[in-house]
Amino acid sequence: MHHISEWHSFDPRDRQTYPKVDAPVQVRYESGALSVGFSHDFFPPSHYFLDSLITGSRYIKEEALPDL
């Protein structure tokens, strides 16, 4: 997978750890599983999660996204 940033830790209660740009991202879950999509698919823009299984994210190149 071609990525353009390093992994960033995610804390659902800390808005500073949410992606800053609505762009393609790869997310990592507590289980170690990975998913790709646009950041707005994983991180609500207007409110905090109360809890999340996501532990980290990184920006990726758009061509790395599957056909959605």
C-alpha distances in whole Angstrom, upper triangle without the diagonal:
4,6,10,12,12,13,16,19,20,24,25,29,27,27,25,22,21,19,21,20,19,15,12,11,9,13,14,17,20,19,16,14,11,12,10,13,15,17,20,19,19,21,25,26,29,30,29,27,30,28,24,22,19,19,16,14,11,11,8,9,11,10,6,9,11,15,17
4,7,9,11,13,16,19,21,24,26,29,27,26,24,22,21,18,19,18,18,14,11,11,10,14,15,19,22,22,18,17,14,14,12,14,15,16,20,20,19,21,25,25,29,30,29,28,31,29,25,23,20,20,17,14,11,9,6,6,9,9,7,10,13,16,18
4,6,8,10,12,16,17,21,23,26,24,23,21,18,17,14,16,15,15,12,10,9,8,12,14,17,20,21,17,17,13,13,11,13,13,14,18,18,17,19,22,22,26,27,26,25,28,26,23,21,18,17,14,11,7,6,4,6,9,10,8,11,14,17,18
4,7,10,12,16,17,21,23,25,23,21,19,17,16,13,14,13,14,11,10,10,11,13,16,19,22,23,20,19,16,16,14,14,14,14,18,19,18,19,22,22,25,26,25,25,28,27,24,23,19,18,15,11,8,6,5,7,10,12,11,13,17,19,20
4,7,9,12,14,18,20,22,20,19,16,14,14,11,13,12,14,12,11,9,10,12,14,17,20,21,18,18,15,16,14,15,15,14,17,19,17,17,21,20,24,24,23,23,26,24,22,21,17,16,12,9,6,5,7,10,13,15,13,15,19,22,22
4,6,10,13,16,19,21,19,18,16,13,14,12,14,15,16,15,14,11,10,11,12,16,18,19,16,17,14,15,15,16,16,15,19,20,18,18,21,22,25,25,23,23,25,23,20,19,16,13,10,8,6,8,9,13,16,18,15,17,20,24,24
4,7,9,13,16,18,16,16,14,11,12,11,14,15,16,15,13,10,9,9,9,12,14,16,13,14,12,13,13,15,16,14,17,18,15,16,19,20,23,22,20,20,22,20,17,16,12,10,6,6,5,8,10,14,17,19,16,17,20,23,23
4,6,10,13,15,13,13,11,7,9,9,11,13,15,15,14,11,10,9,10,12,14,16,14,16,14,15,15,16,16,13,16,17,14,14,17,17,20,19,17,17,19,17,15,14,11,8,5,5,6,9,12,16,18,21,18,19,22,25,24
4,7,10,12,10,12,10,7,9,10,13,16,17,17,17,13,12,10,9,11,11,15,13,15,14,15,16,17,17,14,17,18,14,13,17,18,20,18,15,15,16,14,12,12,9,6,4,7,9,12,15,19,21,24,21,21,24,27,26
4,6,9,8,9,9,5,7,9,12,15,16,16,16,13,12,9,9,10,11,14,14,15,14,15,15,16,16,13,15,15,12,10,13,15,16,15,12,11,13,11,9,10,7,5,5,7,10,13,16,20,21,24,21,21,23,26,24
4,5,5,8,9,6,8,11,14,17,18,19,19,16,16,13,12,12,12,16,16,17,17,17,18,19,18,15,16,17,13,11,13,15,16,13,10,9,10,9,8,10,8,7,8,11,14,17,20,23,25,27,25,24,26,29,27
4,6,7,9,8,8,11,14,16,17,18,19,16,16,13,13,12,13,16,17,18,17,17,18,18,17,14,14,15,11,9,10,12,13,10,6,5,7,6,6,9,8,9,10,12,15,18,21,24,24,27,25,24,26,28,25
4,6,9,9,9,13,15,18,19,21,22,19,20,17,17,16,16,20,21,21,21,21,22,21,20,17,17,18,14,12,12,13,13,10,6,7,7,8,9,12,12,12,13,15,18,20,24,27,28,31,29,27,29,31,29
4,5,6,7,11,13,16,17,19,21,18,19,16,17,17,17,21,21,22,21,21,22,21,20,16,16,18,15,12,13,13,13,11,8,9,10,11,12,14,13,12,13,14,16,18,22,25,26,29,28,27,29,31,29
4,5,5,9,9,13,14,17,18,17,18,16,17,18,19,22,22,23,21,21,20,19,17,14,14,16,14,10,11,10,10,9,7,9,12,13,13,16,14,14,13,14,16,17,20,23,24,27,26,25,28,29,27
4,6,8,8,12,14,16,18,16,18,16,17,18,20,23,22,23,21,21,21,20,18,14,15,18,15,12,13,12,13,13,11,13,15,15,15,17,15,14,13,13,14,15,19,22,23,27,25,25,28,30,28
4,7,8,12,14,15,16,14,14,13,14,15,16,19,19,19,18,18,18,17,16,12,14,16,13,10,13,12,14,13,11,12,14,14,13,14,11,10,9,9,11,13,17,20,21,24,23,22,25,27,26
4,6,9,10,12,13,11,13,11,13,14,16,19,19,19,17,16,15,15,13,9,10,12,10,7,9,9,11,11,9,10,13,13,12,14,11,11,9,9,10,12,15,18,19,22,21,20,22,24,22
4,6,7,8,10,9,11,11,13,15,18,21,19,19,16,15,13,12,10,7,9,11,10,8,10,9,13,13,12,13,17,16,14,16,12,12,10,8,8,8,12,15,15,19,18,17,20,22,20
4,7,9,12,11,14,14,17,19,22,24,23,22,20,18,16,15,12,9,10,14,13,10,12,10,12,14,14,16,19,19,18,19,16,16,13,11,11,10,14,16,16,20,20,19,22,24,22
4,6,9,10,13,14,18,20,23,25,24,23,19,17,15,13,10,8,9,12,12,11,12,10,13,15,16,18,21,21,19,21,17,18,15,12,11,9,12,13,13,17,17,16,20,21,19
4,7,9,12,13,17,19,22,24,23,21,18,16,13,10,7,5,6,9,10,9,10,9,13,15,16,17,21,21,19,20,17,18,16,12,12,10,12,12,12,15,16,14,17,18,16
4,6,10,12,16,19,22,24,22,20,16,14,11,8,5,6,8,10,11,11,13,12,16,18,18,19,23,22,20,20,17,18,15,11,10,7,8,9,8,12,12,11,14,15,14
4,7,10,14,16,20,21,19,17,13,11,7,5,4,6,9,10,10,12,14,15,18,20,20,20,23,22,19,19,16,17,14,10,9,6,6,7,6,9,8,7,11,12,12
4,6,10,13,16,18,16,14,10,8,6,6,6,6,9,10,9,10,14,15,18,19,18,18,21,19,16,16,12,13,10,7,5,4,5,8,9,11,9,9,12,14,14
4,7,10,14,14,12,10,7,6,4,7,8,8,12,11,10,12,15,17,20,20,19,18,21,19,15,14,10,11,8,6,5,6,7,10,11,12,10,9,12,15,14
4,7,10,11,10,8,6,5,6,8,10,9,12,11,8,10,14,16,19,18,17,15,18,15,12,10,7,8,6,4,7,9,10,13,14,16,13,12,14,17,16
4,7,8,6,6,5,7,9,12,14,13,15,14,11,13,16,19,22,20,18,16,18,15,11,9,6,6,5,6,9,12,13,16,17,19,16,15,17,20,19
4,5,5,5,6,8,11,14,16,14,16,14,11,13,16,19,22,20,17,14,16,12,9,5,4,5,7,9,12,15,16,20,21,22,19,18,19,22,20
4,5,7,10,12,15,18,19,18,20,18,14,16,19,22,24,21,18,15,16,12,9,6,6,6,9,12,15,18,20,23,24,26,22,21,22,25,24
4,6,9,12,15,18,20,19,21,19,16,18,21,24,26,24,21,18,19,15,12,8,9,9,12,14,17,20,21,24,25,26,22,21,21,24,23
4,7,10,13,17,19,18,21,19,16,18,22,24,27,25,22,20,20,17,14,10,9,9,10,12,14,17,18,21,22,23,19,19,19,23,22
4,7,11,14,17,17,19,16,14,17,20,23,26,24,22,19,21,17,14,10,9,10,11,12,14,16,16,19,20,20,17,16,16,19,19
4,7,10,13,13,16,14,12,15,18,21,24,23,21,19,21,18,14,11,9,10,10,9,11,13,13,15,16,17,13,12,13,16,16
4,7,10,11,13,11,9,13,16,19,22,21,20,18,20,18,14,12,10,12,11,10,11,12,11,14,14,15,11,10,10,13,12
4,7,9,11,9,9,12,15,17,21,21,20,19,22,20,16,15,12,14,12,9,10,10,9,10,10,11,8,6,8,11,10
4,6,8,7,8,11,13,15,18,19,19,18,21,20,16,16,13,16,14,11,11,10,9,11,9,11,9,6,8,10,8
4,5,5,7,9,11,12,15,17,17,17,20,20,17,17,14,16,14,11,11,9,10,11,9,12,11,9,11,12,10
4,5,5,6,8,9,13,14,14,14,17,17,14,15,12,14,12,9,10,9,10,12,12,15,14,12,14,16,14
4,5,5,6,7,10,12,12,13,16,16,14,16,14,16,15,12,13,12,14,16,14,17,17,14,16,17,14
4,6,7,10,13,13,14,13,16,16,13,14,12,15,14,12,14,13,14,16,14,17,16,13,14,15,12
4,7,9,12,12,11,10,13,12,10,11,9,12,11,10,12,13,14,17,16,18,17,14,16,17,14
4,6,9,9,8,8,12,12,10,12,10,12,11,10,13,13,16,18,17,21,19,17,19,20,17
4,6,6,7,8,11,12,12,14,13,15,15,14,16,16,19,21,20,23,22,19,21,22,19
4,6,8,10,14,15,15,17,16,17,17,15,17,16,19,21,20,23,23,21,23,23,20
4,7,10,13,15,16,19,18,19,19,18,20,20,23,25,24,27,27,24,26,26,23
4,7,9,12,13,16,16,18,18,18,20,21,24,26,25,29,28,25,27,28,25
4,6,9,10,13,13,14,15,16,19,20,23,26,25,29,27,25,27,28,25
4,5,6,10,10,12,14,15,18,20,23,26,25,28,26,24,26,27,24
4,7,11,12,14,16,18,21,23,26,29,29,32,30,27,29,30,27
4,7,9,11,13,16,19,22,24,27,27,30,28,26,27,29,26
4,5,8,11,13,16,19,21,24,24,27,24,22,23,25,23
4,6,9,12,15,18,20,23,24,26,23,21,22,24,22
4,6,8,12,14,16,20,20,23,20,18,20,22,21
4,7,11,14,17,20,21,24,21,20,22,25,23
4,7,11,13,17,18,21,18,18,20,23,22
4,7,10,13,15,17,15,14,17,20,19
4,6,10,12,15,12,13,16,19,19
4,7,9,12,10,11,15,17,17
4,6,8,7,8,12,15,15
4,6,6,8,11,13,15
4,5,6,9,10,12
4,5,8,9,12
4,7,9,11
4,6,8
4,6
4
